[in-house]
Amino acid sequence: MKNLSIVVVSYNTKDYLEKCLRSALGQIDFKKDEIIVVDNKSQDGSPEMVRQKFPEVKLYVSKINKGFSYACNTGFKDTQSELVLFVNGDIIFPDGSIQKMVEKIGLDSRIGILSPVLISPDGQISQMTWGWDISLMGEMRQKFFSPRNVENWKFIRSIVSGIQQDEKNVPIVAGACMLIRRELLDKINGFDENFELYFEDADICLRCRKAGYLVRFTPFINVLHALGESGKPTPKKISLIYRQSQIYFYRKHHTSIKLFILKAYLFLKFLIKRNVWMDKSYRKWIINILRERKRILLSEPL
């Protein structure tokens, strides 16, 4: 059995994917480690680049983009390692960071998921690496500490720096870079593929804790995350996928009352944003919106 498998999920990030793989290659031993790239039907030549420049890397190219969770499981199911490191294609590993993560998780068998701190390529904090449980109150905190706010507001950035000074057990960590024990993945059957994008990290962290393991955040190991560089669907489809994943998470992990409150809030927000109350033909308009929503999901590629 190999010690470490690095599963890189790629979608239209050819330039960053090359940097990611080069940064990882110098830190692993292929006699006991491996790298697997799962490409979600990129259109920028990413698979060709991997074949040409990194023949030692295993490559899977999906015919259909079924989302992040499906790609993670595709890579995971082909591994036989004790540890699996799941990363986005826009992650870059500083020297020694991979070995430090492996050593850190090896110090405590209770740790199921380990996350380093995510910083921007220029060395600045650009996002919260860990977060709170997904709830109506928790999501308000998450929104306050959103990457946009962290980037634009110095005082929020300073708060994040203070919060992330200490190593600790946390509710959830960002899915951009997660080191997970194989025994945990086997026990919880990997990622939930109903999460096409978003909330899959919160879900697997919650199931990790329910299985009796810890989710550990360590600020003493950092990796570079080119936030926003991952290839993404169109803004309209992103919004729809986010809401679908959000509602599915609440349906899976919360009571029906909390799910109802969330749906009521989202519907009210939708009406206010669109000023439906002032529109006499709002019923017809809503039907058209729903038809457009279906068209976006079915016709626009991820």
VENFEN-V557922 format. One record per backbone hydrogen bond with DSSP energy under -0.5 kcal/mol. NH is the residue of the N-H (numbers start at 1). CO is the residue of the C=O. If there is no record, write none. Layout:
nh: {NH:NH}
co: {CO:CO}
This chain:
nh: {2:3:4:5:6:7:7:8:8:9:9:10:10:17:18:19:20:21:22:23:24:25:26:27:28:30:32:33:34:36:37:38:38:39:39:40:40:41:49:50:51:52:53:54:57:58:60:62:62:66:68:69:71:72:73:74:75:76:77:78:79:82:83:84:85:86:86:87:88:89:91:92:94:97:100:101:102:103:104:105:106:107:107:108:111:112:112:113:114:115:117:117:119:119:120:123:128:131:135:139:140:141:142:143:144:145:146:150:151:152:153:154:157:158:159:160:161:162:163:164:165:168:170:172:174:177:178:179:180:180:181:182:185:186:187:188:189:190:193:195:196:203:204:205:206:207:208:209:210:211:212:213:214:216:216:217:218:221:223:224:225:226:226:227:229:231:238:239:240:241:242:243:244:245:246:247:248:249:250:251:252:253:254:259:260:261:262:263:264:265:266:267:268:269:270:271:272:273:274:275:275:276:278:279:280:282:285:286:287:288:289:290:291:292:293:294:295:296:297:298:299:300}
co: {80:32:32:83:34:5:85:6:36:7:87:8:38:13:14:15:16:17:18:19:20:21:22:24:25:28:29:29:4:6:58:8:36:37:60:10:38:39:45:46:47:48:49:50:54:35:37:39:60:64:196:195:67:68:69:70:71:72:73:75:76:2:3:180:5:84:178:7:176:9:88:224:92:94:96:97:98:99:100:101:102:103:104:105:108:110:214:214:179:216:218:221:117:223:124:120:145:172:133:135:136:137:138:139:140:141:143:146:147:148:149:152:153:154:155:156:157:158:159:160:162:217:215:131:129:174:86:114:84:178:112:82:181:182:183:184:185:185:191:192:194:199:200:201:202:203:204:205:206:207:209:208:110:113:214:168:115:218:117:92:119:90:224:225:226:11:234:235:236:237:238:239:240:241:242:243:244:245:246:247:248:249:250:255:256:257:258:259:260:261:262:263:264:265:266:267:268:269:270:271:272:271:275:276:278:279:281:282:283:284:285:286:287:288:289:290:291:292:293:294:295:296}
